[in-house]
Amino acid sequence: MKRWVGVLALLALACAAGAVAETRTAQEASVPGASAAGRAAQTASALTKETSPWWAHIAVLASSDMQGRLTGSAGYQKAADYVAGRFREYGLKPGGTDGYFQPVDFEVQVVDQARSSVVLTPPTGAPVTGADLMIMSPGVQQPADLKAQMVFVGYGVHLPQAGHDDFAGLDLRGKVAVLIRGGPDELSGRLKAFASAEELAPLLEARGAVGLISISTPGRQEAPWTRSMTAGAQPGLYLSDPSLRRFHGAFFSAQMNPDRAELLFSGSERTFAELAALAETGQPLPVVTLKTGLEAHVAVTTGKVTSPNVVGVLPGSDPTLAPEAVVLSAHLDHLGTGAPDNGADGIFHGAMDNASGVASLLEIARQLQRQHARPRRSIIFLVVCGEEKGLLGSRYFVGRPSVFAGHIVADINIDMFLPIVPLTRLVAYGDAESSLGDLARAVAAEHGIQIVADPAPARFIFIRSDQYAFIRTGVPALMFEFAAAPGSPEERTLTDWRFLRYHAQQDDLFQPVDLAAAEAFDRFVQDVLLRISDAPAPPVWLEGSLYKGR
């Protein structure tokens, strides 16, 4: 198994670039339940954590020894070795191309923020530059130099079949498209997600665009901008196989700081504040002519790395159905290391994102292996790399399956399901696309769980985790996430977690969790998995699904 090749310098550079970190008070004072009573409750629950097999896996995978499990790092390999060891212990058959491992080849790119620059030239006044203007994506092959006009493309939604096309009449050749994330309320969340994931990149390439700048509105930022800057300083990855990439060649890709976005609209008919207000209420966005010029120099350091997916197989018991397989997936990677936050250790432990999902996958594998009656279809337990870099490990597995090629009938994905509140409600991402939605609702009812609609479709979670790699290539799939009643304390807890801990060093082993909820979730997912495996017929796409026949 190859390890990092010629990129140790990239890691050192990333650590130096990662010196941008959000300021906060001591860890205990910055999270929900950090009162004396809350700390006492956490201490009491720590004893319970010691008896939980699910938490035992998390305690290993999110430990400091794993160094944040950055894809391609020694810490990630340690975590992959741990998973392969559990697969072996539980009697799963190796399903990779190298035992339990399926090596994935990546190109590594680090954007050197100190040597890179962006200059915005408004129609009046002096040019503006600064390290906080935008983050140039390390996960897209960047051009070294760019000087181009910008063109505003609204939400960037191209769905003429649904009566909406933000690109109508626009000349993109040689230009950088600028969009505000989201979409009009007149379109469903699934349509907007499809447009973002499947239509945007091919259209930009086909029409000769040379770049894309995306802006989140202030009210829809999921994390502080400083945390996004830290992530942008880390090594980015894209697959070595160009045919599996989203953009197939060099393409300028950046996120604009919402606090500086007015610069892009200087001298235009509308201000960014006006457009953001429309976007946050789901209104259509008007045509706006951008008059600010863009010049960018992107200094990068590149290398190559190979990192594995981990694949185990539980063979089916039915001679007719066993050649078909259901996948249970979870991503193992997280964000590695960076400059320490106040009170933190510089490691992005990723306890909930996504050591928790891998732990659930391992526990379900252990439980199924112990059962006397085997599932009728085979089950692939797939632990992937590169999710945090753009669903890369799952995209590779789907494009180059190491087992059951052409015979995978469904995927159930577990990613950051957040058992930090009691389990009464779940969102089932993908439930409107296939018969898996009705199956999940039936199993949930048996468990006393309500499947609810996505409460925040503008977040596009449906396309942001590994189940989507299966869906986009024609395999029905679901991912589940805890939800809460609108306006409830539990909803506040989930919202606070995302702002304070998501992709932060505070997603660690010292946070409170609801172990009973986690165990209940694992039982539910296991029953969903068995229901799919034992059904006489595989899941089917619903009429009208955008993914039917792909």
VEXDREN-2710 file (C-alpha; in Angstrom, 1 decimal):
% VEXDREN-2710
k/r/px/py/pz
1/MET/0.0/0.0/0.0
2/LYS/1.5/3.3/-1.1
3/ARG/1.5/6.2/1.4
4/TRP/2.1/9.9/0.8
5/VAL/4.5/10.3/-2.1
6/GLY/6.5/13.5/-2.1
7/VAL/3.9/15.5/-0.2
8/LEU/5.2/15.7/3.3
9/ALA/6.1/19.2/2.4
10/LEU/2.5/19.8/1.5
11/LEU/1.4/18.8/5.0
12/ALA/3.9/21.1/6.6
13/LEU/2.7/23.9/4.3
14/ALA/-0.9/23.2/5.2
15/CYS/-0.2/23.3/8.9
16/ALA/1.5/26.7/8.4
17/ALA/-1.4/27.9/6.3
18/GLY/-3.8/26.6/8.8
19/ALA/-2.8/29.3/11.2
20/VAL/-6.1/31.0/10.5
21/ALA/-8.4/29.9/13.3
22/GLU/-11.5/31.3/14.9
23/THR/-11.2/32.9/18.3
24/ARG/-13.3/31.5/21.1
25/THR/-13.3/31.2/24.8
26/ALA/-12.4/28.1/26.7
27/GLN/-14.0/25.0/25.2
28/GLU/-16.4/24.3/28.0
29/ALA/-17.8/27.8/27.8
30/SER/-18.4/27.8/24.1
31/VAL/-20.8/24.9/23.7
32/PRO/-24.4/24.1/24.7
33/GLY/-24.7/22.6/28.2
34/ALA/-21.4/24.0/29.4
35/SER/-22.8/25.2/32.7
36/ALA/-21.7/23.4/35.9
37/ALA/-24.7/21.2/35.6
38/GLY/-23.9/20.4/32.0
39/ARG/-20.3/19.5/32.8
40/ALA/-21.5/17.3/35.6
41/ALA/-23.8/15.5/33.2
42/GLN/-21.0/15.0/30.7
43/THR/-18.8/13.5/33.4
44/ALA/-21.6/11.2/34.5
45/SER/-22.2/10.1/30.9
46/ALA/-18.5/9.4/30.4
47/LEU/-18.9/6.3/32.6
48/THR/-21.6/5.1/30.3
49/LYS/-19.5/5.7/27.3
50/GLU/-17.0/3.2/28.7
51/THR/-19.6/0.5/28.4
52/SER/-20.8/1.3/24.9
53/PRO/-19.3/-0.8/22.0
54/TRP/-20.4/2.0/19.6
55/TRP/-18.5/4.6/21.6
56/ALA/-15.5/2.3/21.9
57/HIS/-15.0/2.5/18.2
58/ILE/-15.4/6.3/18.2
59/ALA/-12.9/6.5/21.1
60/VAL/-10.3/4.9/18.8
61/LEU/-11.1/6.6/15.5
62/ALA/-11.4/10.1/17.0
63/SER/-8.4/9.8/19.3
64/SER/-5.4/12.0/19.0
65/ASP/-3.4/9.1/17.6
66/MET/-5.4/9.3/14.4
67/GLN/-4.4/12.9/13.8
68/GLY/-7.8/13.9/12.3
69/ARG/-7.8/11.1/9.6
70/LEU/-6.9/13.3/6.7
71/THR/-7.2/11.2/3.5
72/GLY/-3.8/10.0/2.5
73/SER/-2.2/10.6/5.9
74/ALA/-0.6/8.1/8.2
75/GLY/-3.4/8.8/10.7
76/TYR/-6.0/7.9/8.1
77/GLN/-4.1/4.7/7.3
78/LYS/-4.1/3.8/11.0
79/ALA/-7.9/4.3/11.1
80/ALA/-8.3/2.2/7.9
81/ASP/-6.2/-0.6/9.4
82/TYR/-8.5/-0.5/12.5
83/VAL/-11.6/-0.9/10.3
84/ALA/-10.0/-3.7/8.3
85/GLY/-9.1/-5.4/11.6
86/ARG/-12.7/-5.2/12.8
87/PHE/-14.0/-6.6/9.4
88/ARG/-11.6/-9.5/9.8
89/GLU/-12.6/-10.0/13.4
90/TYR/-16.3/-10.1/12.4
91/GLY/-15.8/-12.6/9.7
92/LEU/-16.5/-10.4/6.7
93/LYS/-14.9/-11.4/3.4
94/PRO/-12.3/-9.0/1.9
95/GLY/-14.0/-7.0/-0.8
96/GLY/-11.2/-4.7/-2.0
97/THR/-8.7/-5.1/-4.7
98/ASP/-5.9/-5.5/-2.1
99/GLY/-7.6/-7.6/0.7
100/TYR/-10.0/-5.3/2.4
101/PHE/-8.5/-2.2/0.7
102/GLN/-9.4/-0.5/-2.5
103/PRO/-6.6/1.9/-3.2
104/VAL/-7.6/5.3/-4.7
105/ASP/-5.2/7.5/-6.6
106/PHE/-5.4/11.2/-6.0
107/GLU/-3.7/14.4/-7.1
108/VAL/-2.9/16.6/-4.1
109/GLN/-3.0/20.4/-4.3
110/VAL/-2.3/23.0/-1.6
111/VAL/-3.1/26.6/-2.4
112/ASP/-0.3/28.7/-1.0
113/GLN/-2.3/31.6/0.4
114/ALA/0.8/33.7/1.1
115/ARG/1.9/33.6/-2.5
116/SER/-1.6/33.7/-4.1
117/SER/-3.5/36.9/-4.7
118/VAL/-6.9/38.1/-6.0
119/VAL/-7.4/41.7/-7.2
120/LEU/-10.9/43.1/-7.7
121/THR/-11.1/46.3/-9.8
122/PRO/-14.4/48.2/-9.2
123/PRO/-15.6/50.6/-11.9
124/THR/-14.6/53.5/-9.6
125/GLY/-12.0/53.7/-6.9
126/ALA/-8.8/51.8/-6.3
127/PRO/-8.3/48.0/-6.8
128/VAL/-9.0/45.9/-3.8
129/THR/-7.0/42.9/-2.6
130/GLY/-6.7/40.9/0.6
131/ALA/-6.3/37.4/1.9
132/ASP/-9.9/37.4/3.3
133/LEU/-11.6/38.2/-0.1
134/MET/-12.2/34.7/-1.2
135/ILE/-11.0/31.1/-0.7
136/MET/-9.6/29.4/-3.8
137/SER/-10.7/25.8/-3.7
138/PRO/-7.8/23.4/-3.2
139/GLY/-10.0/20.5/-4.5
140/VAL/-10.3/21.8/-8.1
141/GLN/-7.2/22.0/-10.4
142/GLN/-6.6/25.7/-10.4
143/PRO/-5.1/27.8/-13.2
144/ALA/-1.9/29.6/-12.3
145/ASP/-3.1/33.0/-13.6
146/LEU/-6.5/34.4/-14.6
147/LYS/-7.7/37.7/-15.8
148/ALA/-11.4/37.7/-16.8
149/GLN/-14.7/39.5/-16.7
150/MET/-17.3/38.2/-14.3
151/VAL/-20.9/37.4/-15.2
152/PHE/-23.7/37.1/-12.5
153/VAL/-25.7/33.9/-13.1
154/GLY/-28.2/34.2/-10.2
155/TYR/-28.5/30.9/-8.5
156/GLY/-26.7/29.1/-11.3
157/VAL/-29.8/26.9/-11.9
158/HIS/-30.2/25.5/-15.4
159/LEU/-33.5/23.7/-15.5
160/PRO/-35.3/24.8/-18.7
161/GLN/-37.4/21.6/-18.5
162/ALA/-38.8/23.0/-15.2
163/GLY/-39.2/26.5/-16.6
164/HIS/-36.2/28.1/-15.0
165/ASP/-32.8/29.0/-16.6
166/ASP/-30.5/31.4/-14.9
167/PHE/-28.1/31.2/-17.9
168/ALA/-30.6/32.2/-20.6
169/GLY/-29.0/34.8/-22.9
170/LEU/-25.7/34.9/-21.1
171/ASP/-22.3/34.7/-22.8
172/LEU/-20.0/32.7/-20.6
173/ARG/-17.1/32.1/-22.9
174/GLY/-13.8/33.2/-21.2
175/LYS/-15.7/34.5/-18.2
176/VAL/-16.0/33.7/-14.5
177/ALA/-19.6/32.9/-13.4
178/VAL/-20.7/34.3/-10.1
179/LEU/-23.6/32.7/-8.2
180/ILE/-25.5/33.0/-4.9
181/ARG/-26.1/29.5/-3.4
182/GLY/-29.7/28.4/-3.2
183/GLY/-32.6/28.7/-5.6
184/PRO/-36.1/30.0/-5.9
185/ASP/-38.9/28.5/-3.8
186/GLU/-40.9/27.8/-7.0
187/LEU/-38.5/24.9/-7.5
188/SER/-38.4/21.9/-5.1
189/GLY/-35.3/21.3/-3.1
190/ARG/-34.5/18.1/-5.1
191/LEU/-34.7/20.0/-8.4
192/LYS/-32.3/22.7/-7.0
193/ALA/-29.9/20.0/-5.7
194/PHE/-29.9/18.2/-9.1
195/ALA/-29.2/21.5/-10.9
196/SER/-26.2/22.2/-8.6
197/ALA/-24.8/18.7/-8.6
198/GLU/-25.4/17.5/-12.2
199/GLU/-26.1/20.4/-14.4
200/LEU/-23.8/23.2/-13.3
201/ALA/-20.3/21.9/-14.0
202/PRO/-21.0/20.4/-17.5
203/LEU/-22.8/23.5/-18.5
204/LEU/-20.0/25.8/-17.4
205/GLU/-17.5/23.7/-19.3
206/ALA/-19.6/23.4/-22.4
207/ARG/-20.2/27.1/-22.6
208/GLY/-16.5/28.0/-22.2
209/ALA/-16.5/29.5/-18.7
210/VAL/-13.1/29.7/-17.1
211/GLY/-14.2/29.9/-13.4
212/LEU/-16.9/29.9/-10.8
213/ILE/-17.3/32.1/-7.6
214/SER/-20.0/31.0/-5.2
215/ILE/-21.4/33.1/-2.4
216/SER/-23.4/32.0/0.7
217/THR/-25.8/34.6/2.0
218/PRO/-25.1/35.8/5.6
219/GLY/-28.2/34.0/6.9
220/ARG/-27.3/30.7/5.4
221/GLN/-23.6/30.4/6.5
222/GLU/-23.2/27.1/8.3
223/ALA/-19.9/28.0/10.0
224/PRO/-17.8/31.1/10.6
225/TRP/-15.8/32.4/7.7
226/THR/-12.6/31.9/9.6
227/ARG/-13.3/28.2/9.8
228/SER/-13.8/28.1/6.1
229/MET/-10.5/29.8/5.5
230/THR/-8.8/27.2/7.7
231/ALA/-10.3/24.4/5.6
232/GLY/-9.2/26.2/2.4
233/ALA/-5.6/26.2/3.6
234/GLN/-5.6/22.4/3.9
235/PRO/-4.5/20.0/1.1
236/GLY/-7.2/19.5/-1.5
237/LEU/-7.6/16.3/-3.5
238/TYR/-9.0/15.5/-6.9
239/LEU/-9.1/12.0/-8.5
240/SER/-6.1/11.1/-10.7
241/ASP/-8.6/9.7/-13.3
242/PRO/-9.9/12.8/-15.1
243/SER/-13.0/11.0/-16.3
244/LEU/-14.2/10.8/-12.7
245/ARG/-13.7/14.5/-11.9
246/ARG/-16.4/17.1/-11.7
247/PHE/-14.3/19.6/-13.7
248/HIS/-12.0/17.8/-16.1
249/GLY/-9.3/20.4/-16.5
250/ALA/-7.9/23.6/-14.9
251/PHE/-10.8/25.7/-13.7
252/PHE/-10.8/28.7/-11.3
253/SER/-13.1/27.9/-8.3
254/ALA/-13.5/30.0/-5.3
255/GLN/-15.9/30.9/-2.4
256/MET/-16.5/34.6/-1.8
257/ASN/-16.4/36.0/1.7
258/PRO/-20.1/37.2/2.2
259/ASP/-18.8/40.2/4.2
260/ARG/-16.8/41.4/1.1
261/ALA/-19.3/40.4/-1.6
262/GLU/-20.5/43.9/-2.1
263/LEU/-17.3/44.5/-4.0
264/LEU/-18.4/42.2/-6.8
265/PHE/-21.6/44.2/-7.3
266/SER/-20.0/47.7/-7.1
267/GLY/-21.6/50.0/-9.6
268/SER/-24.3/47.4/-10.5
269/GLU/-28.1/47.8/-10.6
270/ARG/-28.5/45.8/-7.3
271/THR/-26.4/45.5/-4.2
272/PHE/-25.4/42.2/-2.7
273/ALA/-27.5/43.0/0.4
274/GLU/-30.6/43.3/-1.8
275/LEU/-29.8/40.1/-3.7
276/ALA/-29.1/38.2/-0.4
277/ALA/-32.4/39.3/1.0
278/LEU/-34.2/37.9/-2.1
279/ALA/-32.2/34.7/-1.9
280/GLU/-32.9/34.1/1.8
281/THR/-36.7/34.4/1.1
282/GLY/-36.5/32.1/-2.0
283/GLN/-37.3/34.8/-4.5
284/PRO/-36.1/34.8/-8.1
285/LEU/-32.9/36.8/-8.7
286/PRO/-32.8/39.6/-11.3
287/VAL/-30.3/40.0/-14.1
288/VAL/-27.4/42.1/-12.8
289/THR/-24.5/43.3/-14.9
290/LEU/-21.2/43.0/-13.0
291/LYS/-18.7/45.8/-13.6
292/THR/-15.9/44.8/-11.3
293/GLY/-12.9/43.1/-12.9
294/LEU/-11.1/40.1/-11.6
295/GLU/-7.4/39.2/-11.7
296/ALA/-6.1/36.2/-9.8
297/HIS/-2.7/34.5/-9.3
298/VAL/-3.0/31.0/-7.7
299/ALA/0.3/29.6/-6.3
300/VAL/0.0/25.8/-5.6
301/THR/2.1/23.0/-4.5
302/THR/1.1/19.6/-6.0
303/GLY/1.8/15.9/-5.4
304/LYS/0.3/12.5/-5.6
305/VAL/-1.1/10.2/-2.9
306/THR/-2.9/6.9/-2.7
307/SER/-5.4/6.2/0.1
308/PRO/-7.8/3.3/0.5
309/ASN/-11.5/2.6/0.7
310/VAL/-12.1/-0.3/3.1
311/VAL/-14.5/-3.0/1.8
312/GLY/-16.0/-6.0/3.6
313/VAL/-18.7/-8.4/2.4
314/LEU/-21.3/-10.4/4.2
315/PRO/-22.3/-13.0/1.6
316/GLY/-26.0/-13.5/1.1
317/SER/-27.8/-16.7/2.0
318/ASP/-30.2/-17.0/-0.9
319/PRO/-28.7/-18.6/-4.0
320/THR/-30.9/-16.5/-6.3
321/LEU/-30.5/-13.1/-4.5
322/ALA/-26.9/-13.4/-3.1
323/PRO/-25.3/-12.2/-6.4
324/GLU/-27.0/-8.9/-5.7
325/ALA/-25.7/-6.6/-3.0
326/VAL/-26.9/-3.8/-0.7
327/VAL/-24.2/-1.3/0.4
328/LEU/-24.0/0.1/3.9
329/SER/-21.5/3.1/3.6
330/ALA/-19.8/5.6/5.9
331/HIS/-16.9/7.9/5.3
332/LEU/-13.8/7.5/7.5
333/ASP/-11.8/10.6/6.6
334/HIS/-11.9/14.0/8.3
335/LEU/-9.9/17.2/8.2
336/GLY/-6.5/16.4/9.7
337/THR/-4.8/19.0/11.8
338/GLY/-4.4/22.8/12.0
339/ALA/-3.6/25.6/14.3
340/PRO/-5.1/25.0/17.8
341/ASP/-8.3/26.8/18.8
342/ASN/-8.3/28.3/22.3
343/GLY/-8.4/25.3/24.6
344/ALA/-8.2/22.7/21.7
345/ASP/-5.3/20.6/20.6
346/GLY/-5.1/21.4/16.9
347/ILE/-6.7/18.1/15.8
348/PHE/-9.9/17.9/13.9
349/HIS/-11.1/14.7/15.7
350/GLY/-14.3/14.2/13.7
351/ALA/-16.1/12.2/16.4
352/MET/-19.6/12.8/15.0
353/ASP/-18.3/13.6/11.5
354/ASN/-17.9/10.7/10.9
355/ALA/-16.3/8.3/13.4
356/SER/-19.9/8.0/14.7
357/GLY/-21.1/6.7/11.3
358/VAL/-18.2/4.2/10.9
359/ALA/-18.8/3.0/14.5
360/SER/-22.5/2.4/13.6
361/LEU/-21.5/0.5/10.5
362/LEU/-19.1/-1.6/12.5
363/GLU/-21.7/-2.4/15.2
364/ILE/-24.2/-3.4/12.5
365/ALA/-21.7/-5.7/10.9
366/ARG/-20.9/-7.3/14.2
367/GLN/-24.6/-7.8/15.0
368/LEU/-25.4/-9.3/11.6
369/GLN/-22.5/-11.6/11.7
370/ARG/-23.7/-13.0/15.1
371/GLN/-27.2/-13.7/13.8
372/HIS/-28.1/-17.3/12.9
373/ALA/-30.1/-16.3/9.9
374/ARG/-28.1/-14.5/7.2
375/PRO/-29.5/-11.8/5.0
376/ARG/-30.7/-13.1/1.6
377/ARG/-28.8/-10.5/-0.5
378/SER/-25.2/-9.9/0.1
379/ILE/-24.2/-6.8/2.1
380/ILE/-21.2/-4.7/1.3
381/PHE/-19.8/-2.7/4.2
382/LEU/-18.1/0.2/2.5
383/VAL/-15.9/2.7/4.5
384/VAL/-14.7/5.4/2.1
385/CYS/-11.9/8.0/2.0
386/GLY/-12.1/11.5/0.5
387/GLU/-15.7/12.4/1.4
388/GLU/-14.6/15.7/2.9
389/LYS/-12.7/16.4/-0.4
390/GLY/-15.8/16.0/-2.5
391/LEU/-17.3/12.5/-2.2
392/LEU/-14.2/11.2/-3.9
393/GLY/-13.8/7.7/-2.4
394/SER/-17.5/6.9/-3.0
395/ARG/-17.3/8.4/-6.5
396/TYR/-14.3/6.1/-7.2
397/PHE/-16.0/3.0/-5.8
398/VAL/-19.2/3.6/-7.8
399/GLY/-17.1/4.2/-11.0
400/ARG/-14.7/1.3/-10.4
401/PRO/-16.5/-1.1/-8.0
402/SER/-14.2/-3.7/-6.5
403/VAL/-17.1/-6.2/-6.0
404/PHE/-20.6/-6.8/-7.4
405/ALA/-20.1/-4.5/-10.3
406/GLY/-23.5/-4.0/-12.0
407/HIS/-25.3/-5.8/-9.2
408/ILE/-25.6/-3.2/-6.4
409/VAL/-29.3/-2.6/-5.8
410/ALA/-29.2/0.0/-3.0
411/ASP/-27.0/2.1/-0.6
412/ILE/-27.8/3.2/2.9
413/ASN/-25.3/5.8/4.0
414/ILE/-24.5/6.9/7.6
415/ASP/-22.9/10.3/8.0
416/MET/-22.9/12.7/11.0
417/PHE/-26.4/11.5/12.1
418/LEU/-26.0/13.5/15.3
419/PRO/-27.3/11.4/18.2
420/ILE/-27.2/14.4/20.6
421/VAL/-31.0/14.6/21.1
422/PRO/-33.5/11.8/21.7
423/LEU/-34.5/9.8/18.5
424/THR/-38.0/10.7/17.6
425/ARG/-37.6/12.2/14.1
426/LEU/-35.3/11.5/11.2
427/VAL/-34.8/13.1/7.8
428/ALA/-34.4/10.5/5.1
429/TYR/-32.4/12.2/2.3
430/GLY/-33.4/10.6/-1.0
431/ASP/-36.8/9.3/0.1
432/ALA/-38.6/11.1/-2.7
433/GLU/-36.7/9.4/-5.4
434/SER/-37.2/5.6/-4.9
435/SER/-39.3/3.0/-3.1
436/LEU/-36.7/3.1/-0.3
437/GLY/-38.7/6.1/1.0
438/ASP/-41.8/4.0/1.7
439/LEU/-39.7/1.2/3.1
440/ALA/-37.9/3.5/5.5
441/ARG/-41.2/5.0/6.7
442/ALA/-42.6/1.6/7.4
443/VAL/-39.6/0.5/9.4
444/ALA/-39.5/3.9/11.2
445/ALA/-43.1/3.5/12.3
446/GLU/-42.3/0.1/13.8
447/HIS/-39.6/1.8/15.8
448/GLY/-41.7/4.8/16.9
449/ILE/-39.8/7.2/14.7
450/GLN/-41.3/9.8/12.3
451/ILE/-39.7/10.4/9.0
452/VAL/-40.0/14.2/8.3
453/ALA/-39.2/16.4/5.4
454/ASP/-35.8/18.1/5.0
455/PRO/-36.2/21.2/7.2
456/ALA/-33.4/23.1/5.4
457/PRO/-33.4/22.1/1.7
458/ALA/-31.2/25.1/0.9
459/ARG/-28.3/23.3/2.6
460/PHE/-28.4/20.7/-0.2
461/ILE/-27.5/17.9/2.3
462/PHE/-29.0/15.5/-0.2
463/ILE/-26.1/15.9/-2.6
464/ARG/-23.4/16.4/0.1
465/SER/-22.7/12.9/1.3
466/ASP/-21.7/9.6/-0.2
467/GLN/-25.2/8.3/-0.9
468/TYR/-25.3/10.8/-3.7
469/ALA/-22.4/9.1/-5.5
470/PHE/-24.7/6.0/-5.8
471/ILE/-27.9/8.0/-6.6
472/ARG/-26.3/10.0/-9.5
473/THR/-25.3/6.7/-11.2
474/GLY/-28.7/5.0/-10.9
475/VAL/-28.5/3.2/-7.5
476/PRO/-31.4/4.1/-5.1
477/ALA/-30.0/5.3/-1.8
478/LEU/-30.9/7.0/1.5
479/MET/-29.1/8.8/4.3
480/PHE/-30.6/9.5/7.7
481/GLU/-30.1/12.4/10.0
482/PHE/-31.7/13.3/13.4
483/ALA/-34.3/16.0/13.3
484/ALA/-36.4/17.8/15.9
485/ALA/-39.7/19.6/16.2
486/PRO/-39.6/23.2/14.9
487/GLY/-38.9/25.7/17.7
488/SER/-38.0/23.0/20.2
489/PRO/-35.0/22.9/22.5
490/GLU/-33.8/19.9/20.6
491/GLU/-33.8/21.9/17.3
492/ARG/-31.7/24.6/19.0
493/THR/-29.2/21.9/20.2
494/LEU/-28.8/20.6/16.7
495/THR/-28.4/24.1/15.2
496/ASP/-25.9/25.1/17.9
497/TRP/-23.9/21.9/17.2
498/ARG/-23.5/22.7/13.5
499/PHE/-22.4/26.2/14.2
500/LEU/-20.0/25.4/17.1
501/ARG/-18.7/22.0/16.3
502/TYR/-19.2/21.2/12.6
503/HIS/-15.7/21.0/11.0
504/ALA/-14.3/22.4/14.2
505/GLN/-11.8/21.0/16.6
506/GLN/-14.7/20.8/19.2
507/ASP/-16.1/17.8/17.4
508/ASP/-14.2/15.7/19.9
509/LEU/-14.5/12.9/22.5
510/PHE/-15.6/15.3/25.3
511/GLN/-18.9/16.4/23.8
512/PRO/-22.2/15.1/25.2
513/VAL/-24.0/12.4/23.2
514/ASP/-27.3/10.4/23.7
515/LEU/-26.1/6.8/23.7
516/ALA/-29.6/5.4/23.9
517/ALA/-30.5/7.4/20.8
518/ALA/-27.4/6.1/19.0
519/GLU/-28.2/2.5/19.8
520/ALA/-31.8/3.0/18.7
521/PHE/-30.6/4.5/15.5
522/ASP/-28.3/1.5/14.8
523/ARG/-31.2/-0.9/15.4
524/PHE/-33.4/1.1/13.0
525/VAL/-30.7/1.2/10.2
526/GLN/-30.0/-2.5/10.7
527/ASP/-33.7/-3.3/10.2
528/VAL/-33.8/-1.1/7.1
529/LEU/-30.8/-2.9/5.7
530/LEU/-32.4/-6.3/6.4
531/ARG/-35.7/-5.3/4.9
532/ILE/-33.9/-4.4/1.6
533/SER/-31.8/-7.4/1.7
534/ASP/-34.6/-9.9/2.3
535/ALA/-37.2/-8.3/-0.1
536/PRO/-38.1/-10.4/-3.1
537/ALA/-37.5/-7.5/-5.5
538/PRO/-34.9/-4.7/-5.4
539/PRO/-35.8/-1.1/-4.8
540/VAL/-37.2/0.9/-7.8
541/TRP/-37.1/4.5/-8.9
542/LEU/-40.3/6.4/-8.5
543/GLU/-41.9/7.8/-11.6
544/GLY/-40.7/11.4/-12.1
545/SER/-37.4/10.8/-10.4
546/LEU/-34.6/12.7/-11.9
547/TYR/-32.3/9.7/-11.5
548/LYS/-34.4/7.0/-13.1
549/GLY/-32.6/5.4/-16.0
550/ARG/-29.2/6.9/-15.2
END
